[in-house]
Amino acid sequence: MRSLLVTAVAVALVATAAAAAPDFAALKVQPYEPPKAAPEFSLPDLDGKTVRLADFRGKALLLFFWATW
Amino acid sequence: MPQFEAMGAQVVGVSADAPGTLGAFQKENNISKQILAADWPRREMLQKYDAMVTDEKSPVFRYAKRAYFILDKSGTVKYMKVMDNPTVILSADEVIKAIKDSGAA
């Protein structure tokens, strides 16, 4: 009985994990694997102030690259 | 942008253009997000992120590719999307979904 319960819990956990797994297929967004520390950078903003990657620690960050193609 | 802030995420734009060009672009388009100029030195930052066009035959050689990098609170890259075709763009809703689903925010 006990092992049945453990199995049921394990199955439920796996099911939950599967349900929570991000579905990026439609967006074609790829997991970055293995996740690694983003390369440091130090760049000027438009006021000439130097901005470093470290300045953004503590919050999620979307780095969006583009150009005037 | 308010949707991003509401989930505790910041948005930073990075471009290979010069600060003056970007300033005009920001003003014209009334953009509130922070913009960084990656044209100097030698567009090294774009290369570090593998987000620079390196095909010499491309008309946009050495410009930034359209790319999205989602970093979590510790500065770890969790998800990325680098476009081969810069005219393809994710909608704000799609990007918000990606940030939420990635667990970064």
Backbone of each chain as nested JSON, in Angstrom:
{
  "chains": [
    {"id": "A", "residues": [
      {"number": 1, "name": "MET", "atoms": {"N": [0.837, -1.199, 0.0], "CA": [0.0, 0.0, 0.0], "C": [0.87, 1.247, 0.0]}},
      {"number": 2, "name": "ARG", "atoms": {"N": [1.884, 1.164, 0.877], "CA": [2.797, 2.302, 1.011], "C": [3.502, 2.586, -0.318]}},
      {"number": 3, "name": "SER", "atoms": {"N": [3.953, 1.488, -0.949], "CA": [4.678, 1.693, -2.209], "C": [3.736, 2.235, -3.296]}},
      {"number": 4, "name": "LEU", "atoms": {"N": [2.488, 1.798, -3.193], "CA": [1.495, 2.311, -4.156], "C": [1.34, 3.826, -3.992]}},
      {"number": 5, "name": "LEU", "atoms": {"N": [1.278, 4.233, -2.73], "CA": [1.115, 5.659, -2.424], "C": [2.328, 6.44, -2.946]}},
      {"number": 6, "name": "VAL", "atoms": {"N": [3.511, 5.906, -2.685], "CA": [4.747, 6.568, -3.146], "C": [4.723, 6.684, -4.667]}},
      {"number": 7, "name": "THR", "atoms": {"N": [4.304, 5.601, -5.31], "CA": [4.228, 5.621, -6.767], "C": [3.245, 6.68, -7.248]}},
      {"number": 8, "name": "ALA", "atoms": {"N": [2.095, 6.726, -6.563], "CA": [1.067, 7.7, -6.952], "C": [1.595, 9.124, -6.803]}},
      {"number": 9, "name": "VAL", "atoms": {"N": [2.294, 9.369, -5.701], "CA": [2.852, 10.71, -5.464], "C": [3.883, 11.03, -6.54]}},
      {"number": 10, "name": "ALA", "atoms": {"N": [4.727, 10.05, -6.839], "CA": [5.763, 10.259, -7.852], "C": [5.129, 10.567, -9.206]}},
      {"number": 11, "name": "VAL", "atoms": {"N": [4.096, 9.804, -9.552], "CA": [3.418, 10.028, -10.837], "C": [2.809, 11.422, -10.861]}},
      {"number": 12, "name": "ALA", "atoms": {"N": [2.199, 11.813, -9.73], "CA": [1.576, 13.129, -9.647], "C": [2.64, 14.219, -9.818]}},
      {"number": 13, "name": "LEU", "atoms": {"N": [3.795, 14.021, -9.188], "CA": [4.875, 15.002, -9.287], "C": [5.357, 15.135, -10.724]}},
      {"number": 14, "name": "VAL", "atoms": {"N": [5.548, 13.997, -11.362], "CA": [6.012, 14.008, -12.75], "C": [4.986, 14.716, -13.627]}},
      {"number": 15, "name": "ALA", "atoms": {"N": [3.713, 14.405, -13.369], "CA": [2.639, 15.015, -14.152], "C": [2.651, 16.533, -13.96]}},
      {"number": 16, "name": "THR", "atoms": {"N": [2.832, 16.96, -12.695], "CA": [2.87, 18.394, -12.406], "C": [4.042, 19.044, -13.133]}},
      {"number": 17, "name": "ALA", "atoms": {"N": [5.202, 18.383, -13.053], "CA": [6.391, 18.937, -13.703], "C": [6.171, 19.061, -15.207]}},
      {"number": 18, "name": "ALA", "atoms": {"N": [5.529, 18.016, -15.764], "CA": [5.29, 18.037, -17.207], "C": [4.335, 19.172, -17.573]}},
      {"number": 19, "name": "ALA", "atoms": {"N": [3.303, 19.334, -16.72], "CA": [2.318, 20.373, -16.993], "C": [2.948, 21.758, -16.886]}},
      {"number": 20, "name": "ALA", "atoms": {"N": [3.917, 21.893, -15.95], "CA": [4.52, 23.204, -15.716], "C": [5.643, 23.501, -16.705]}},
      {"number": 21, "name": "ALA", "atoms": {"N": [6.069, 22.469, -17.442], "CA": [7.185, 22.676, -18.368], "C": [6.806, 23.733, -19.397]}},
      {"number": 22, "name": "PRO", "atoms": {"N": [7.696, 24.675, -19.635], "CA": [7.368, 25.721, -20.597], "C": [7.119, 25.141, -21.981]}},
      {"number": 23, "name": "ASP", "atoms": {"N": [6.085, 25.603, -22.621], "CA": [5.818, 25.165, -23.977], "C": [6.253, 26.277, -24.921]}},
      {"number": 24, "name": "PHE", "atoms": {"N": [7.494, 26.184, -25.356], "CA": [8.051, 27.224, -26.203], "C": [8.052, 26.826, -27.665]}},
      {"number": 25, "name": "ALA", "atoms": {"N": [7.496, 25.647, -27.945], "CA": [7.552, 25.146, -29.316], "C": [6.968, 26.156, -30.3]}},
      {"number": 26, "name": "ALA", "atoms": {"N": [5.818, 26.711, -29.912], "CA": [5.146, 27.641, -30.823], "C": [5.975, 28.899, -31.037]}},
      {"number": 27, "name": "LEU", "atoms": {"N": [6.635, 29.327, -29.981], "CA": [7.436, 30.555, -30.071], "C": [8.828, 30.284, -30.635]}},
      {"number": 28, "name": "LYS", "atoms": {"N": [9.189, 28.993, -30.629], "CA": [10.536, 28.591, -31.047], "C": [11.613, 29.28, -30.204]}},
      {"number": 29, "name": "VAL", "atoms": {"N": [11.29, 29.466, -28.932], "CA": [12.278, 30.004, -28.006], "C": [13.043, 28.819, -27.424]}},
      {"number": 30, "name": "GLN", "atoms": {"N": [14.353, 28.888, -27.461], "CA": [15.132, 27.735, -27.017], "C": [15.647, 27.908, -25.597]}},
      {"number": 31, "name": "PRO", "atoms": {"N": [15.583, 26.812, -24.82], "CA": [16.245, 26.867, -23.515], "C": [17.743, 27.041, -23.761]}},
      {"number": 32, "name": "TYR", "atoms": {"N": [18.39, 27.79, -22.925], "CA": [19.829, 27.982, -23.069], "C": [20.488, 26.94, -22.196]}},
      {"number": 33, "name": "GLU", "atoms": {"N": [20.982, 25.88, -22.828], "CA": [21.477, 24.759, -22.034], "C": [22.929, 24.452, -22.32]}},
      {"number": 34, "name": "PRO", "atoms": {"N": [23.676, 24.202, -21.224], "CA": [23.226, 24.416, -19.845], "C": [23.14, 25.909, -19.567]}},
      {"number": 35, "name": "PRO", "atoms": {"N": [22.21, 26.331, -18.686], "CA": [22.133, 27.757, -18.392], "C": [23.491, 28.231, -17.898]}},
      {"number": 36, "name": "LYS", "atoms": {"N": [23.923, 29.363, -18.367], "CA": [25.208, 29.851, -17.867], "C": [25.146, 31.355, -17.65]}},
      {"number": 37, "name": "ALA", "atoms": {"N": [26.1, 31.827, -16.883], "CA": [26.126, 33.25, -16.55], "C": [26.242, 34.061, -17.832]}},
      {"number": 38, "name": "ALA", "atoms": {"N": [25.442, 35.101, -17.941], "CA": [25.489, 35.955, -19.12], "C": [26.831, 36.669, -19.153]}},
      {"number": 39, "name": "PRO", "atoms": {"N": [27.402, 36.835, -20.349], "CA": [28.678, 37.557, -20.431], "C": [28.522, 38.98, -19.888]}},
      {"number": 40, "name": "GLU", "atoms": {"N": [29.467, 39.376, -19.08], "CA": [29.449, 40.733, -18.529], "C": [29.554, 41.75, -19.658]}},
      {"number": 41, "name": "PHE", "atoms": {"N": [28.987, 42.894, -19.464], "CA": [29.195, 43.963, -20.429], "C": [29.178, 45.301, -19.71]}},
      {"number": 42, "name": "SER", "atoms": {"N": [29.691, 46.277, -20.37], "CA": [29.75, 47.63, -19.852], "C": [29.561, 48.533, -21.063]}},
      {"number": 43, "name": "LEU", "atoms": {"N": [28.372, 49.126, -21.162], "CA": [28.036, 49.904, -22.361], "C": [27.441, 51.248, -21.972]}},
      {"number": 44, "name": "PRO", "atoms": {"N": [27.611, 52.252, -22.833], "CA": [27.016, 53.554, -22.532], "C": [25.522, 53.563, -22.832]}},
      {"number": 45, "name": "ASP", "atoms": {"N": [24.737, 54.217, -21.966], "CA": [23.339, 54.453, -22.333], "C": [23.299, 55.764, -23.121]}},
      {"number": 46, "name": "LEU", "atoms": {"N": [22.106, 56.216, -23.428], "CA": [22.024, 57.365, -24.336], "C": [22.322, 58.691, -23.642]}},
      {"number": 47, "name": "ASP", "atoms": {"N": [22.483, 58.632, -22.313], "CA": [22.909, 59.835, -21.594], "C": [24.413, 59.801, -21.343]}},
      {"number": 48, "name": "GLY", "atoms": {"N": [25.071, 58.768, -21.874], "CA": [26.506, 58.655, -21.694], "C": [26.909, 57.964, -20.404]}},
      {"number": 49, "name": "LYS", "atoms": {"N": [25.912, 57.516, -19.655], "CA": [26.203, 56.825, -18.393], "C": [26.587, 55.371, -18.685]}},
      {"number": 50, "name": "THR", "atoms": {"N": [27.617, 54.88, -18.013], "CA": [28.024, 53.497, -18.239], "C": [27.104, 52.551, -17.476]}},
      {"number": 51, "name": "VAL", "atoms": {"N": [26.59, 51.554, -18.183], "CA": [25.685, 50.57, -17.592], "C": [26.352, 49.206, -17.665]}},
      {"number": 52, "name": "ARG", "atoms": {"N": [26.35, 48.503, -16.539], "CA": [26.96, 47.168, -16.506], "C": [25.881, 46.122, -16.271]}},
      {"number": 53, "name": "LEU", "atoms": {"N": [26.165, 44.912, -16.716], "CA": [25.212, 43.823, -16.495], "C": [24.918, 43.683, -15.002]}},
      {"number": 54, "name": "ALA", "atoms": {"N": [25.949, 43.843, -14.18], "CA": [25.789, 43.673, -12.73], "C": [24.758, 44.64, -12.149]}},
      {"number": 55, "name": "ASP", "atoms": {"N": [24.521, 45.761, -12.828], "CA": [23.544, 46.742, -12.332], "C": [22.125, 46.167, -12.308]}},
      {"number": 56, "name": "PHE", "atoms": {"N": [21.886, 45.087, -13.049], "CA": [20.534, 44.543, -13.181], "C": [20.269, 43.326, -12.292]}},
      {"number": 57, "name": "ARG", "atoms": {"N": [21.283, 42.941, -11.501], "CA": [21.094, 41.774, -10.634], "C": [19.894, 41.977, -9.722]}},
      {"number": 58, "name": "GLY", "atoms": {"N": [19.186, 40.883, -9.452], "CA": [18.044, 40.966, -8.542], "C": [16.72, 41.097, -9.265]}},
      {"number": 59, "name": "LYS", "atoms": {"N": [16.781, 41.277, -10.575], "CA": [15.549, 41.335, -11.367], "C": [15.762, 40.539, -12.639]}},
      {"number": 60, "name": "ALA", "atoms": {"N": [14.671, 39.96, -13.12], "CA": [14.766, 39.284, -14.411], "C": [15.024, 40.35, -15.47]}},
      {"number": 61, "name": "LEU", "atoms": {"N": [15.708, 39.962, -16.499], "CA": [16.089, 40.949, -17.517], "C": [15.863, 40.381, -18.911]}},
      {"number": 62, "name": "LEU", "atoms": {"N": [15.239, 41.179, -19.74], "CA": [15.135, 40.819, -21.149], "C": [16.115, 41.701, -21.914]}},
      {"number": 63, "name": "LEU", "atoms": {"N": [17.116, 41.086, -22.494], "CA": [18.057, 41.814, -23.351], "C": [17.556, 41.643, -24.775]}},
      {"number": 64, "name": "PHE", "atoms": {"N": [17.249, 42.75, -25.382], "CA": [16.659, 42.72, -26.719], "C": [17.641, 43.375, -27.691]}},
      {"number": 65, "name": "PHE", "atoms": {"N": [18.1, 42.602, -28.636], "CA": [19.071, 43.106, -29.612], "C": [18.35, 43.464, -30.904]}},
      {"number": 66, "name": "TRP", "atoms": {"N": [18.704, 44.602, -31.424], "CA": [18.139, 44.954, -32.723], "C": [19.046, 45.974, -33.384]}},
      {"number": 67, "name": "ALA", "atoms": {"N": [18.702, 46.345, -34.593], "CA": [19.453, 47.369, -35.305], "C": [18.493, 48.07, -36.243]}},
      {"number": 68, "name": "THR", "atoms": {"N": [18.928, 49.171, -36.79], "CA": [18.097, 49.836, -37.791], "C": [18.484, 49.233, -39.138]}},
      {"number": 69, "name": "TRP", "atoms": {"N": [17.965, 48.01, -39.389], "CA": [18.373, 47.263, -40.584], "C": [17.952, 47.964, -41.853]}}
    ]},
    {"id": "B", "residues": [
      {"number": 1, "name": "MET", "atoms": {"N": [5.456, 48.191, -21.84], "CA": [6.458, 48.079, -20.78], "C": [5.881, 47.881, -19.378]}},
      {"number": 2, "name": "PRO", "atoms": {"N": [4.712, 48.459, -19.069], "CA": [4.18, 48.261, -17.708], "C": [3.991, 46.786, -17.369]}},
      {"number": 3, "name": "GLN", "atoms": {"N": [3.629, 45.967, -18.391], "CA": [3.423, 44.534, -18.115], "C": [4.718, 43.885, -17.647]}},
      {"number": 4, "name": "PHE", "atoms": {"N": [5.828, 44.315, -18.234], "CA": [7.116, 43.742, -17.855], "C": [7.461, 44.137, -16.426]}},
      {"number": 5, "name": "GLU", "atoms": {"N": [7.235, 45.417, -16.125], "CA": [7.545, 45.904, -14.778], "C": [6.679, 45.22, -13.739]}},
      {"number": 6, "name": "ALA", "atoms": {"N": [5.426, 44.945, -14.11], "CA": [4.501, 44.313, -13.171], "C": [4.991, 42.938, -12.738]}},
      {"number": 7, "name": "MET", "atoms": {"N": [5.723, 42.257, -13.593], "CA": [6.231, 40.946, -13.174], "C": [7.686, 41.034, -12.727]}},
      {"number": 8, "name": "GLY", "atoms": {"N": [8.151, 42.233, -12.464], "CA": [9.496, 42.414, -11.913], "C": [10.595, 42.199, -12.917]}},
      {"number": 9, "name": "ALA", "atoms": {"N": [10.286, 42.406, -14.189], "CA": [11.315, 42.223, -15.214], "C": [11.709, 43.572, -15.819]}},
      {"number": 10, "name": "GLN", "atoms": {"N": [12.935, 43.659, -16.192], "CA": [13.421, 44.86, -16.844], "C": [13.681, 44.565, -18.313]}},
      {"number": 11, "name": "VAL", "atoms": {"N": [13.541, 45.566, -19.131], "CA": [13.795, 45.393, -20.556], "C": [14.882, 46.376, -20.969]}},
      {"number": 12, "name": "VAL", "atoms": {"N": [15.902, 45.851, -21.6], "CA": [16.979, 46.709, -22.077], "C": [17.217, 46.402, -23.546]}},
      {"number": 13, "name": "GLY", "atoms": {"N": [17.235, 47.433, -24.357], "CA": [17.511, 47.265, -25.772], "C": [18.984, 47.492, -26.052]}},
      {"number": 14, "name": "VAL", "atoms": {"N": [19.532, 46.662, -26.925], "CA": [20.945, 46.796, -27.286], "C": [21.032, 46.882, -28.804]}},
      {"number": 15, "name": "SER", "atoms": {"N": [21.736, 47.875, -29.289], "CA": [21.87, 48.04, -30.732], "C": [23.306, 48.39, -31.093]}},
      {"number": 16, "name": "ALA", "atoms": {"N": [23.667, 48.048, -32.322], "CA": [25.013, 48.339, -32.791], "C": [25.123, 49.77, -33.314]}},
      {"number": 17, "name": "ASP", "atoms": {"N": [24.018, 50.493, -33.276], "CA": [24.071, 51.857, -33.783], "C": [24.769, 52.777, -32.786]}},
      {"number": 18, "name": "ALA", "atoms": {"N": [25.172, 53.937, -33.279], "CA": [25.866, 54.908, -32.437], "C": [24.849, 55.623, -31.538]}},
      {"number": 19, "name": "PRO", "atoms": {"N": [25.298, 56.108, -30.358], "CA": [24.375, 56.737, -29.41], "C": [23.526, 57.849, -30.023]}},
      {"number": 20, "name": "GLY", "atoms": {"N": [24.108, 58.664, -30.896], "CA": [23.347, 59.766, -31.501], "C": [22.175, 59.258, -32.328]}},
      {"number": 21, "name": "THR", "atoms": {"N": [22.43, 58.235, -33.118], "CA": [21.388, 57.624, -33.951], "C": [20.286, 57.051, -33.074]}},
      {"number": 22, "name": "LEU", "atoms": {"N": [20.714, 56.366, -32.017], "CA": [19.745, 55.722, -31.127], "C": [18.905, 56.76, -30.388]}},
      {"number": 23, "name": "GLY", "atoms": {"N": [19.532, 57.871, -30.035], "CA": [18.823, 58.938, -29.336], "C": [17.694, 59.474, -30.187]}},
      {"number": 24, "name": "ALA", "atoms": {"N": [17.979, 59.666, -31.469], "CA": [16.972, 60.173, -32.403], "C": [15.854, 59.144, -32.57]}},
      {"number": 25, "name": "PHE", "atoms": {"N": [16.256, 57.877, -32.669], "CA": [15.298, 56.776, -32.838], "C": [14.365, 56.698, -31.621]}},
      {"number": 26, "name": "GLN", "atoms": {"N": [14.966, 56.822, -30.439], "CA": [14.193, 56.728, -29.198], "C": [13.171, 57.864, -29.112]}},
      {"number": 27, "name": "LYS", "atoms": {"N": [13.626, 59.063, -29.487], "CA": [12.767, 60.242, -29.402], "C": [11.615, 60.134, -30.413]}},
      {"number": 28, "name": "GLU", "atoms": {"N": [11.972, 59.779, -31.633], "CA": [10.968, 59.681, -32.698], "C": [9.882, 58.668, -32.379]}},
      {"number": 29, "name": "ASN", "atoms": {"N": [10.298, 57.562, -31.764], "CA": [9.358, 56.469, -31.536], "C": [8.813, 56.449, -30.109]}},
      {"number": 30, "name": "ASN", "atoms": {"N": [9.203, 57.464, -29.341], "CA": [8.683, 57.592, -27.977], "C": [8.898, 56.31, -27.168]}},
      {"number": 31, "name": "ILE", "atoms": {"N": [10.123, 55.846, -27.154], "CA": [10.469, 54.592, -26.487], "C": [10.934, 54.882, -25.058]}},
      {"number": 32, "name": "SER", "atoms": {"N": [10.348, 54.155, -24.118], "CA": [10.706, 54.441, -22.725], "C": [11.755, 53.478, -22.182]}},
      {"number": 33, "name": "LYS", "atoms": {"N": [11.958, 52.368, -22.88], "CA": [12.908, 51.409, -22.32], "C": [14.341, 51.897, -22.461]}},
      {"number": 34, "name": "GLN", "atoms": {"N": [15.177, 51.36, -21.599], "CA": [16.577, 51.752, -21.605], "C": [17.278, 51.192, -22.846]}},
      {"number": 35, "name": "ILE", "atoms": {"N": [18.047, 52.042, -23.484], "CA": [18.761, 51.612, -24.692], "C": [20.258, 51.757, -24.462]}},
      {"number": 36, "name": "LEU", "atoms": {"N": [20.989, 50.723, -24.842], "CA": [22.445, 50.763, -24.734], "C": [23.06, 50.704, -26.128]}},
      {"number": 37, "name": "ALA", "atoms": {"N": [24.135, 51.442, -26.286], "CA": [24.821, 51.48, -27.58], "C": [26.016, 50.533, -27.549]}},
      {"number": 38, "name": "ALA", "atoms": {"N": [25.965, 49.521, -28.401], "CA": [27.009, 48.489, -28.383], "C": [27.979, 48.658, -29.54]}},
      {"number": 39, "name": "ASP", "atoms": {"N": [28.055, 49.859, -30.101], "CA": [28.918, 50.024, -31.269], "C": [30.4, 50.08, -30.893]}},
      {"number": 40, "name": "TRP", "atoms": {"N": [30.685, 50.295, -29.633], "CA": [32.062, 50.487, -29.196], "C": [32.307, 49.655, -27.959]}},
      {"number": 41, "name": "PRO", "atoms": {"N": [33.466, 49.037, -27.72], "CA": [34.562, 48.91, -28.675], "C": [34.39, 47.696, -29.588]}},
      {"number": 42, "name": "ARG", "atoms": {"N": [34.462, 47.943, -30.844], "CA": [34.443, 46.905, -31.89], "C": [33.255, 45.948, -31.772]}},
      {"number": 43, "name": "ARG", "atoms": {"N": [32.172, 46.439, -31.213], "CA": [30.949, 45.628, -31.088], "C": [31.216, 44.314, -30.352]}},
      {"number": 44, "name": "GLU", "atoms": {"N": [32.139, 44.388, -29.414], "CA": [32.537, 43.187, -28.678], "C": [31.368, 42.538, -27.933]}},
      {"number": 45, "name": "MET", "atoms": {"N": [30.498, 43.382, -27.38], "CA": [29.397, 42.834, -26.583], "C": [28.492, 41.954, -27.451]}},
      {"number": 46, "name": "LEU", "atoms": {"N": [28.227, 42.416, -28.679], "CA": [27.376, 41.629, -29.579], "C": [28.033, 40.286, -29.883]}},
      {"number": 47, "name": "GLN", "atoms": {"N": [29.332, 40.316, -30.037], "CA": [30.046, 39.081, -30.362], "C": [30.028, 38.118, -29.185]}},
      {"number": 48, "name": "LYS", "atoms": {"N": [30.153, 38.651, -27.983], "CA": [30.106, 37.799, -26.79], "C": [28.777, 37.059, -26.702]}},
      {"number": 49, "name": "TYR", "atoms": {"N": [27.712, 37.71, -27.137], "CA": [26.387, 37.097, -27.079], "C": [26.049, 36.367, -28.378]}},
      {"number": 50, "name": "ASP", "atoms": {"N": [27.007, 36.304, -29.268], "CA": [26.794, 35.659, -30.562], "C": [25.565, 36.253, -31.254]}},
      {"number": 51, "name": "ALA", "atoms": {"N": [25.445, 37.563, -31.162], "CA": [24.268, 38.235, -31.715], "C": [24.682, 39.262, -32.767]}},
      {"number": 52, "name": "MET", "atoms": {"N": [25.801, 38.985, -33.427], "CA": [26.244, 39.892, -34.487], "C": [26.319, 39.125, -35.801]}},
      {"number": 53, "name": "VAL", "atoms": {"N": [25.917, 39.773, -36.871], "CA": [25.974, 39.134, -38.186], "C": [27.43, 39.057, -38.625]}},
      {"number": 54, "name": "THR", "atoms": {"N": [27.909, 37.833, -38.884], "CA": [29.325, 37.665, -39.216], "C": [29.546, 37.296, -40.687]}},
      {"number": 55, "name": "ASP", "atoms": {"N": [28.433, 37.199, -41.425], "CA": [28.546, 36.887, -42.844], "C": [28.926, 38.16, -43.614]}},
      {"number": 56, "name": "GLU", "atoms": {"N": [30.151, 38.154, -44.144], "CA": [30.661, 39.359, -44.821], "C": [29.814, 39.765, -46.02]}},
      {"number": 57, "name": "LYS", "atoms": {"N": [29.113, 38.773, -46.588], "CA": [28.303, 39.069, -47.774], "C": [26.947, 39.679, -47.41]}},
      {"number": 58, "name": "SER", "atoms": {"N": [26.609, 39.612, -46.144], "CA": [25.309, 40.138, -45.735], "C": [25.312, 41.663, -45.781]}},
      {"number": 59, "name": "PRO", "atoms": {"N": [24.199, 42.241, -46.24], "CA": [24.121, 43.709, -46.242], "C": [24.12, 44.293, -44.832]}},
      {"number": 60, "name": "VAL", "atoms": {"N": [23.87, 43.443, -43.854], "CA": [23.879, 43.946, -42.468], "C": [25.065, 43.357, -41.687]}},
      {"number": 61, "name": "PHE", "atoms": {"N": [26.144, 43.089, -42.39], "CA": [27.374, 42.568, -41.781], "C": [27.783, 43.454, -40.607]}},
      {"number": 62, "name": "ARG", "atoms": {"N": [28.056, 42.828, -39.493], "CA": [28.482, 43.473, -38.244], "C": [27.37, 44.252, -37.535]}},
      {"number": 63, "name": "TYR", "atoms": {"N": [26.149, 44.147, -38.031], "CA": [25.038, 44.71, -37.253], "C": [24.534, 43.636, -36.296]}},
      {"number": 64, "name": "ALA", "atoms": {"N": [23.686, 44.033, -35.36], "CA": [23.13, 43.055, -34.421], "C": [22.054, 42.234, -35.118]}},
      {"number": 65, "name": "LYS", "atoms": {"N": [21.993, 40.952, -34.78], "CA": [20.858, 40.138, -35.193], "C": [19.692, 40.524, -34.276]}},
      {"number": 66, "name": "ARG", "atoms": {"N": [18.472, 40.277, -34.73], "CA": [17.364, 40.458, -33.802], "C": [17.403, 39.277, -32.852]}},
      {"number": 67, "name": "ALA", "atoms": {"N": [17.535, 39.567, -31.569], "CA": [17.71, 38.479, -30.618], "C": [17.116, 38.837, -29.263]}},
      {"number": 68, "name": "TYR", "atoms": {"N": [16.657, 37.807, -28.574], "CA": [16.077, 37.977, -27.24], "C": [16.833, 37.063, -26.28]}},
      {"number": 69, "name": "PHE", "atoms": {"N": [17.325, 37.611, -25.2], "CA": [17.956, 36.809, -24.16], "C": [17.194, 37.059, -22.864]}},
      {"number": 70, "name": "ILE", "atoms": {"N": [16.753, 35.983, -22.236], "CA": [16.038, 36.112, -20.968], "C": [16.973, 35.685, -19.845]}},
      {"number": 71, "name": "LEU", "atoms": {"N": [17.263, 36.638, -18.957], "CA": [18.166, 36.376, -17.839], "C": [17.359, 36.335, -16.547]}},
      {"number": 72, "name": "ASP", "atoms": {"N": [17.738, 35.421, -15.651], "CA": [17.036, 35.396, -14.364], "C": [17.678, 36.405, -13.412]}},
      {"number": 73, "name": "LYS", "atoms": {"N": [17.218, 36.379, -12.153], "CA": [17.663, 37.397, -11.195], "C": [19.159, 37.367, -10.921]}},
      {"number": 74, "name": "SER", "atoms": {"N": [19.772, 36.197, -11.116], "CA": [21.206, 36.092, -10.824], "C": [22.058, 36.398, -12.055]}},
      {"number": 75, "name": "GLY", "atoms": {"N": [21.41, 36.757, -13.158], "CA": [22.179, 37.077, -14.36], "C": [22.53, 35.854, -15.184]}},
      {"number": 76, "name": "THR", "atoms": {"N": [21.784, 34.766, -14.971], "CA": [22.02, 33.547, -15.746], "C": [21.095, 33.545, -16.962]}},
      {"number": 77, "name": "VAL", "atoms": {"N": [21.67, 33.215, -18.12], "CA": [20.849, 33.144, -19.327], "C": [19.988, 31.892, -19.256]}},
      {"number": 78, "name": "LYS", "atoms": {"N": [18.666, 32.062, -19.286], "CA": [17.764, 30.916, -19.209], "C": [17.222, 30.539, -20.591]}},
      {"number": 79, "name": "TYR", "atoms": {"N": [16.853, 31.542, -21.348], "CA": [16.279, 31.28, -22.666], "C": [16.815, 32.279, -23.67]}},
      {"number": 80, "name": "MET", "atoms": {"N": [16.822, 31.873, -24.903], "CA": [17.29, 32.77, -25.942], "C": [16.525, 32.518, -27.227]}},
      {"number": 81, "name": "LYS", "atoms": {"N": [16.482, 33.529, -28.037], "CA": [15.935, 33.359, -29.375], "C": [16.689, 34.325, -30.27]}},
      {"number": 82, "name": "VAL", "atoms": {"N": [17.405, 33.773, -31.21], "CA": [18.154, 34.593, -32.156], "C": [17.522, 34.386, -33.52]}},
      {"number": 83, "name": "MET", "atoms": {"N": [17.083, 35.476, -34.119], "CA": [16.377, 35.379, -35.391], "C": [17.365, 35.347, -36.558]}},
      {"number": 84, "name": "ASP", "atoms": {"N": [17.098, 34.442, -37.492], "CA": [17.888, 34.454, -38.726], "C": [17.412, 35.598, -39.608]}},
      {"number": 85, "name": "ASN", "atoms": {"N": [16.123, 35.85, -39.522], "CA": [15.526, 36.891, -40.342], "C": [15.06, 38.043, -39.438]}},
      {"number": 86, "name": "PRO", "atoms": {"N": [15.69, 39.202, -39.538], "CA": [15.36, 40.297, -38.611], "C": [13.967, 40.881, -38.795]}},
      {"number": 87, "name": "THR", "atoms": {"N": [13.303, 40.527, -39.905], "CA": [11.955, 41.079, -40.092], "C": [10.908, 40.286, -39.305]}},
      {"number": 88, "name": "VAL", "atoms": {"N": [11.336, 39.125, -38.783], "CA": [10.43, 38.344, -37.936], "C": [10.584, 38.854, -36.504]}},
      {"number": 89, "name": "ILE", "atoms": {"N": [9.486, 39.144, -35.878], "CA": [9.566, 39.725, -34.53], "C": [8.542, 39.052, -33.619]}},
      {"number": 90, "name": "LEU", "atoms": {"N": [8.917, 38.881, -32.349], "CA": [7.966, 38.334, -31.382], "C": [7.082, 39.475, -30.891]}},
      {"number": 91, "name": "SER", "atoms": {"N": [5.814, 39.179, -30.647], "CA": [4.939, 40.205, -30.089], "C": [5.252, 40.358, -28.604]}},
      {"number": 92, "name": "ALA", "atoms": {"N": [4.811, 41.477, -28.036], "CA": [5.039, 41.698, -26.603], "C": [4.414, 40.566, -25.787]}},
      {"number": 93, "name": "ASP", "atoms": {"N": [3.241, 40.106, -26.203], "CA": [2.571, 39.021, -25.487], "C": [3.4, 37.742, -25.509]}},
      {"number": 94, "name": "GLU", "atoms": {"N": [3.991, 37.482, -26.655], "CA": [4.808, 36.271, -26.773], "C": [6.035, 36.359, -25.864]}},
      {"number": 95, "name": "VAL", "atoms": {"N": [6.63, 37.545, -25.823], "CA": [7.827, 37.717, -24.99], "C": [7.464, 37.608, -23.517]}},
      {"number": 96, "name": "ILE", "atoms": {"N": [6.331, 38.187, -23.143], "CA": [5.88, 38.116, -21.748], "C": [5.63, 36.664, -21.355]}},
      {"number": 97, "name": "LYS", "atoms": {"N": [5.015, 35.916, -22.27], "CA": [4.761, 34.497, -22.01], "C": [6.081, 33.747, -21.815]}},
      {"number": 98, "name": "ALA", "atoms": {"N": [7.049, 34.076, -22.664], "CA": [8.349, 33.398, -22.581], "C": [9.019, 33.687, -21.24]}},
      {"number": 99, "name": "ILE", "atoms": {"N": [8.951, 34.929, -20.785], "CA": [9.585, 35.28, -19.508], "C": [8.88, 34.565, -18.361]}},
      {"number": 100, "name": "LYS", "atoms": {"N": [7.558, 34.561, -18.402], "CA": [6.785, 33.896, -17.337], "C": [7.076, 32.408, -17.311]}},
      {"number": 101, "name": "ASP", "atoms": {"N": [6.979, 31.78, -18.49], "CA": [7.15, 30.332, -18.563], "C": [8.571, 29.893, -18.227]}},
      {"number": 102, "name": "SER", "atoms": {"N": [9.52, 30.768, -18.462], "CA": [10.909, 30.391, -18.196], "C": [11.206, 30.406, -16.704]}},
      {"number": 103, "name": "GLY", "atoms": {"N": [10.308, 31.015, -15.932], "CA": [10.528, 31.092, -14.488], "C": [11.583, 32.12, -14.119]}},
      {"number": 104, "name": "ALA", "atoms": {"N": [11.955, 32.978, -15.064], "CA": [12.999, 33.968, -14.792], "C": [12.481, 35.073, -13.871]}},
      {"number": 105, "name": "ALA", "atoms": {"N": [11.21, 35.417, -14.03], "CA": [10.676, 36.538, -13.233], "C": [9.917, 36.008, -12.016]}}
    ]}
  ]
}
